[in-house]
Amino acid sequence: MAYRSKRSFAWTTAEPLDLISIWGEESVQSQLRSSCRNFDTYRQISQGLCKKGYDRDMLQCRVKIKELRQAYQKAREANCCSDAAPKTCQFYK
């Protein structure tokens, strides 16, 4: 029998904005900086999203944060190293 991964529905535009606001809180950032194992911190982030009416688990939050960070880094690097038109990502600001 083939293994099927659990696939979630696509993120709405509002979800990453709420995720970023929770992730950006100083208490969350402090927890992320102070520990190598961030299991509980990502659980706290997913619970914060649940309070706002979204159904995301901690792994989905972790993956989305990683994707957002990579998109931001890519846009930032492109903007500082090139004379071409400025690059941006959806949630750059």
C-alpha positions in Angstrom: 0.0 0.0 0.0 1.4 3.4 -1.0 1.8 6.0 1.7 -0.3 9.2 1.2 0.7 12.3 2.9 -1.9 14.5 4.6 -2.3 17.5 2.3 -3.9 20.7 3.6 -5.8 23.3 1.8 -4.1 26.4 0.4 -3.4 29.3 2.6 -5.6 32.3 2.2 -4.1 35.8 1.9 -5.1 36.7 5.4 -3.6 33.6 7.0 0.1 34.5 6.4 -0.5 38.0 7.6 -1.9 36.7 10.9 0.9 34.1 11.0 3.5 36.9 10.5 1.9 39.0 13.3 2.0 36.1 15.7 5.5 35.1 14.7 6.7 38.7 15.0 5.7 39.1 18.6 8.7 39.7 20.8 7.8 36.8 23.2 7.7 34.4 20.2 11.0 35.7 18.8 12.6 35.4 22.1 11.6 31.8 22.5 12.8 31.0 19.0 16.2 32.6 19.7 16.7 30.9 23.1 16.0 27.3 22.1 17.3 24.9 19.6 14.1 22.8 19.8 11.2 25.0 18.9 8.4 22.4 19.1 6.5 24.3 21.8 7.0 27.6 20.1 5.5 26.5 16.9 2.6 24.8 18.8 2.0 28.2 20.4 2.0 29.9 17.0 -0.5 27.3 15.6 -2.7 27.8 18.7 -2.6 31.6 18.0 -3.9 30.9 14.5 -6.6 28.6 15.9 -7.8 31.5 18.1 -8.1 33.6 15.0 -10.3 30.9 13.4 -7.8 29.0 11.2 -7.1 25.3 11.3 -3.3 24.9 11.0 -1.0 22.5 12.8 2.5 23.4 14.0 4.2 21.7 11.1 2.2 23.7 8.6 3.1 26.9 10.5 6.8 26.0 10.5 6.8 25.2 6.8 5.0 28.4 5.9 7.3 30.5 8.0 10.3 28.9 6.3 8.8 29.6 2.9 8.0 33.2 3.8 11.5 33.7 5.2 13.1 32.3 2.1 11.0 34.5 -0.3 12.0 37.5 1.8 15.7 36.7 1.8 15.6 36.0 -2.0 14.0 39.4 -2.7 16.3 41.2 -0.3 19.4 39.7 -1.9 18.2 40.5 -5.4 17.6 44.1 -4.4 21.0 44.7 -2.9 23.0 43.0 -5.5 21.5 44.2 -8.8 20.8 47.4 -10.7 17.7 45.7 -12.2 14.1 46.5 -11.3 13.4 46.0 -7.6 12.2 42.5 -6.7 9.5 41.9 -4.1 7.6 39.1 -2.5 3.9 39.1 -1.5 4.5 39.9 2.2 7.8 41.8 1.8 6.7 44.7 4.0 
